[in-house]
Amino acid sequence: MKLNDQKVDDTVLAVLWLTLHDGGRAWKTLDWEAMDRLYQKGLISNPAAKAKSVEFTEEGLMKAELIARQIFT
């Protein structure tokens, strides 16, 4: 079965938003390929860094909240 990467990325972004803490940080223990794609799209900081969390970009934070609300409400 071939998954739709865009839908996976949107869902991962929404789940990251659910773990939001310290203003704009989120825990990064999700699918590494999706995390890398979100980084390449400029929505989060580099997930390969030593920190246990990533930081949303301004665009990523707005998009994550929008998608989370669409999926979970």
N, C-alpha and C positions, 0 to 999 in steps of 0.2 A: 504494500500500500504506500503510495507516494503522498506525503503530507504537504499541505500548502504552507510554505515557509512564512508567508506574510501573516497568515492566521496564527501560526505558532508564535511569531515575533510579537504580534499584538497581544496575545494572551500572556506571554511572559512579561511584557511591559506592564500589563494590568496587574499581574501578580506581584511584580516588583513594587508597584504603587501601594499595594496592600501592606507591604513590609516597610513602608516609609518611616524614617526616624531622623532625628537631628536636622530637620528642615528640608533636606533634599537627598538623603542617603537611603539606600535599600540593600538588604542582604543579597549576596550574589550566588547563592547555592542553587542555581537553576541550570538548565541545559546550556552547556558551554558554547555550542554552535550558535544558538539563538542569542546568547549574551554577546558574542562576537559580532553578529549581524547588527544588533542594536547599537553597539559601539561604532561600527562602520557607518551607520546611518546618522551618527552624531546625537544620539538620544541619551547615552550614558557615558560615564568615564570608562577608561580602559579596565576591563574585568581581569586582565592578567596581572594587575598590580598586586602587591602583597596584602593590601587591606582586605578585610573580610566582607566589605560592602563596596558598592559602586555609588557614584553620585550622578543624579539626573542632570542633564543640561536643562536650560529653561524650556526649550521646545519639548524635550523628553518628558518633563514633569507635567506639562499641560496635556500632552498627548496621552500619557499614561492615565491620568485622571479621567479624561474623556472616555477612553476605551474601557476602563474599569467600571465606570458608571453605566456604559452601554451593555456590558456583559453581565454585571452582577446586580443591577437594580431593575 
